[in-house]
């Protein structure tokens, strides 16, 4: 079975989610999770995760081309933090809180993956399209950069 690049990235992202989900299942029952002062709402976390997955896929492709990732990682994540008015600590604390306390945290990740799959379907034209432009205008999609 042959996979295109987008399908490979989605598989990698799904595997990451599965790993995170299963690793959160082994939490210590005596651990008291404190709600962060600046907890990000669940609906916003889902949107942020969608953009995080897009950033990670861009970084993955740049890494495959042998490009130094330090600058790109900083620039892309700073743009993401600015877009949502958050910082790295706030995002990590919120994700940790939801993973440790929310039984439905998997749905947050799956919602983000579904959004990405919808974006993929709307971004690529059918194979019988003209070869002058194989993608729909990116201006129609939500852009991070």
VOMI-837964 format. One line per 10 residues: number of its first residue (from 1); their letters; for each residue x, y, z of N, C-alpha, C. Coordinates in steps of 0.1 Angstrom, whole numbers, plus 5000, padded with zeros to 4 digits. Layout:
N
NUM) A) X:Y:Z:X:Y:Z:X:Y:Z ~ ... .
//
This chain:
145
1) XXXXXXXXXX) 5008:4988:5000:5000:5000:5000:5009:5012:5000 ~ 5007:5021:4991:5015:5034:4989:5007:5045:4996 ~ 5014:5053:5004:5008:5065:5010:5014:5077:5005 ~ 5006:5088:5003:5012:5100:4999:5017:5108:5011 ~ 5023:5119:5009:5030:5126:5020:5020:5130:5031 ~ 5009:5135:5027:4999:5140:5037:4994:5128:5045 ~ 4992:5117:5039:4987:5105:5046:4998:5101:5056 ~ 5010:5101:5052:5021:5098:5061:5022:5107:5073 ~ 5020:5120:5071:5020:5129:5082:5008:5127:5092 ~ 4996:5124:5086:4985:5121:5094:4987:5108:5102 .
11) XXXXXXXXXX) 4993:5098:5097:4996:5086:5104:5005:5089:5115 ~ 5016:5097:5113:5025:5100:5123:5018:5108:5135 ~ 5009:5117:5131:5002:5125:5141:4993:5116:5149 ~ 4986:5107:5143:4977:5098:5150:4985:5089:5159 ~ 4997:5084:5155:5005:5076:5164:5010:5084:5176 ~ 5013:5097:5174:5017:5105:5185:5005:5107:5195 ~ 4993:5108:5190:4982:5109:5199:4979:5097:5207 ~ 4980:5085:5200:4979:5073:5207:4989:5071:5218 ~ 5001:5074:5215:5012:5073:5225:5009:5082:5237 ~ 5005:5094:5234:5002:5104:5245:4990:5099:5253 .
21) XXXXXXXXXX) 4980:5094:5246:4968:5089:5253:4971:5077:5262 ~ 4978:5067:5257:4981:5055:5265:4991:5059:5276 ~ 5000:5068:5274:5009:5071:5285:5002:5079:5296 ~ 4991:5085:5293:4983:5092:5303:4974:5082:5311 ~ 4972:5071:5305:4964:5060:5312:4971:5055:5325 ~ 4984:5056:5325:4992:5051:5336:4995:5061:5347 ~ 4987:5071:5348:4990:5081:5358:4987:5075:5372 ~ 4994:5081:5382:4993:5077:5395:4980:5082:5401 ~ 4972:5074:5407:4959:5077:5413:4960:5087:5424 ~ 4972:5087:5431:4973:5096:5443:4977:5110:5439 .
31) XXXXXXXXXX) 4980:5112:5426:4985:5125:5421:4973:5135:5421 ~ 4975:5146:5428:4965:5157:5428:4969:5167:5417 ~ 4961:5168:5407:4963:5177:5396:4957:5191:5400 ~ 4965:5201:5399:4961:5214:5403:4957:5221:5390 ~ 4945:5227:5390:4941:5235:5378:4949:5247:5376 ~ 4955:5249:5364:4964:5260:5361:4956:5273:5362 ~ 4962:5284:5367:4955:5297:5368:4951:5302:5354 ~ 4959:5300:5344:4955:5304:5331:4952:5293:5321 ~ 4942:5285:5326:4938:5273:5318:4931:5277:5305 ~ 4936:5271:5294:4930:5274:5281:4917:5266:5279 .
41) XXXXXXXXXX) 4907:5272:5274:4894:5265:5273:4896:5253:5263 ~ 4887:5243:5265:4888:5231:5257:4886:5234:5242 ~ 4876:5242:5239:4874:5245:5225:4886:5252:5218 ~ 4892:5260:5226:4904:5267:5221:4916:5258:5219 ~ 4917:5248:5229:4928:5238:5228:4927:5230:5215 ~ 4915:5227:5211:4913:5219:5199:4918:5227:5187 ~ 4915:5240:5186:4919:5248:5175:4935:5249:5176 ~ 4940:5251:5188:4955:5252:5189:4962:5239:5185 ~ 4956:5228:5189:4962:5215:5185:4962:5213:5170 ~ 4951:5218:5163:4951:5217:5149:4963:5225:5143 .
51) XXXXXXXXXX) 4965:5237:5148:4977:5245:5143:4990:5239:5147 ~ 4991:5233:5159:5003:5226:5163:5006:5214:5154 ~ 4996:5207:5150:4999:5196:5141:5004:5201:5127 ~ 4998:5212:5123:5003:5218:5110:5017:5223:5111 ~ 5020:5229:5122:5034:5234:5125:5044:5222:5125 ~ 5040:5211:5132:5048:5200:5133:5050:5193:5119 ~ 5040:5193:5111:5042:5187:5098:5051:5195:5089 ~ 5050:5208:5090:5059:5217:5083:5073:5215:5087 ~ 5075:5214:5100:5089:5212:5106:5094:5199:5102 ~ 5085:5189:5101:5090:5175:5097:5095:5175:5083 .
61) XXXXXXXXXX) 5088:5182:5074:5092:5182:5060:5105:5190:5058 ~ 5106:5201:5066:5119:5208:5065:5130:5200:5070 ~ 5128:5192:5081:5138:5184:5086:5142:5173:5076 ~ 5133:5168:5069:5135:5158:5059:5144:5163:5047 ~ 5143:5176:5045:5152:5183:5035:5165:5187:5040 ~ 5168:5184:5053:5181:5187:5059:5182:5202:5064 ~ 5171:5208:5066:5172:5222:5070:5173:5223:5085 ~ 5181:5233:5090:5183:5235:5104:5170:5240:5110 ~ 5165:5233:5120:5151:5235:5125:5151:5245:5136 ~ 5161:5249:5142:5161:5258:5154:5154:5271:5151 .
71) XXXXXXXXXX) 5157:5278:5141:5151:5291:5138:5136:5289:5134 ~ 5133:5279:5125:5120:5277:5121:5110:5273:5132 ~ 5115:5264:5141:5107:5260:5153:5103:5272:5161 ~ 5113:5281:5164:5110:5293:5172:5100:5302:5165 ~ 5103:5304:5152:5094:5314:5145:5080:5309:5144 ~ 5078:5296:5140:5065:5290:5139:5057:5290:5152 ~ 5064:5285:5162:5057:5285:5175:5054:5298:5181 ~ 5063:5308:5179:5060:5322:5184:5048:5327:5176 ~ 5047:5324:5163:5035:5329:5156:5023:5322:5161 ~ 5023:5310:5164:5012:5303:5170:5008:5309:5183 .
81) XXXXXXXXXX) 5018:5311:5192:5015:5317:5205:5009:5331:5204 ~ 5014:5338:5195:5009:5352:5192:4994:5351:5187 ~ 4992:5342:5178:4979:5341:5172:4968:5339:5182 ~ 4971:5330:5192:4961:5326:5202:4963:5334:5215 ~ 4973:5343:5216:4975:5351:5228:4979:5342:5240 ~ 4987:5333:5238:4991:5324:5249:5006:5323:5249 ~ 5012:5315:5258:5026:5313:5258:5029:5298:5260 ~ 5041:5294:5258:5044:5279:5259:5040:5273:5272 ~ 5043:5279:5283:5040:5274:5296:5025:5272:5298 ~ 5018:5282:5293:5003:5281:5294:4998:5269:5286 .
91) XXXXXXXXXX) 5003:5267:5274:4998:5256:5266:5002:5243:5272 ~ 5014:5241:5276:5019:5229:5282:5011:5225:5295 ~ 5009:5235:5303:5002:5233:5316:4987:5229:5313 ~ 4981:5236:5303:4967:5233:5300:4966:5218:5294 ~ 4975:5215:5285:4975:5201:5279:4977:5191:5290 ~ 4986:5193:5299:4989:5184:5310:4977:5182:5319 ~ 4970:5194:5322:4958:5193:5330:4947:5185:5324 ~ 4945:5187:5311:4934:5180:5304:4937:5165:5302 ~ 4950:5162:5300:4954:5148:5298:4952:5141:5312 ~ 4956:5147:5323:4955:5141:5336:4941:5140:5342 .
101) XXXXXXXXXX) 4932:5149:5338:4919:5150:5344:4907:5147:5335 ~ 4908:5148:5323:4897:5147:5314:4896:5133:5307 ~ 4886:5126:5310:4884:5113:5304:4882:5114:5289 ~ 4878:5125:5284:4875:5126:5270:4886:5134:5262 ~ 4898:5134:5267:4909:5142:5261:4912:5137:5247 ~ 4909:5124:5245:4912:5118:5231:4903:5125:5221 ~ 4891:5129:5225:4882:5136:5216:4888:5150:5211 ~ 4896:5156:5220:4902:5169:5216:4912:5166:5204 ~ 4920:5156:5206:4930:5152:5195:4922:5148:5182 ~ 4912:5140:5184:4905:5135:5172:4898:5146:5165 .
111) XXXXXXXXXX) 4893:5156:5172:4886:5167:5166:4896:5175:5157 ~ 4908:5177:5163:4919:5183:5155:4923:5175:5143 ~ 4924:5162:5144:4927:5154:5132:4916:5155:5122 ~ 4904:5155:5126:4893:5156:5117:4893:5169:5109 ~ 4897:5180:5116:4898:5193:5110:4909:5192:5099 ~ 4920:5186:5103:4931:5185:5093:4927:5177:5081 ~ 4920:5166:5083:4915:5158:5072:4906:5165:5063 ~ 4897:5173:5069:4888:5182:5061:4895:5192:5053 ~ 4906:5198:5059:4914:5207:5052:4921:5201:5040 ~ 4925:5188:5042:4932:5181:5031:4922:5179:5020 .
121) XXXXXXXXXX) 4910:5175:5023:4900:5172:5013:4897:5184:5005 ~ 4896:5196:5011:4892:5208:5004:4904:5214:4997 ~ 4916:5210:5001:4928:5217:4995:4933:5210:4982 ~ 4929:5198:4980:4934:5191:4968:4923:5189:4959 ~ 4925:5192:4946:4915:5190:4936:4915:5176:4931 ~ 4905:5171:4925:4905:5158:4919:4916:5156:4909 ~ 4920:5144:4907:4931:5141:4898:4928:5145:4883 ~ 4916:5146:4879:4913:5150:4865:4913:5165:4863 ~ 4918:5172:4873:4919:5187:4871:4930:5191:4862 ~ 4930:5203:4858:4941:5208:4849:4954:5208:4857 .
131) XXXXXXXXXX) 4965:5206:4851:4978:5206:4857:4983:5219:4861 ~ 4977:5230:4856:4983:5243:4859:4981:5247:4874 ~ 4972:5242:4881:4970:5245:4895:4963:5233:4902 ~ 4970:5225:4909:4965:5213:4915:4959:5216:4929 ~ 4960:5228:4934:4954:5231:4947:4945:5242:4947 ~ 4936:5242:4956:4926:5253:4958:4934:5265:4964 ~ 4930:5277:4961:4936:5289:4967:4938:5287:4982 ~ 4950:5289:4987:4952:5288:5001:4946:5300:5009 ~ 4942:5310:5002:4935:5321:5009:4922:5317:5014 ~ 4916:5306:5009:4903:5302:5014:4905:5294:5027 .
141) XXXXX) 4916:5289:5030:4919:5282:5043:4924:5291:5053 ~ 4922:5287:5066:4928:5295:5077:4943:5293:5076 ~ 4950:5304:5078:4964:5304:5077:4971:5308:5090 ~ 4981:5301:5093:4989:5304:5105:5000:5314:5103 ~ 5006:5313:5091:5018:5320:5088:5016:5331:5078 .
//
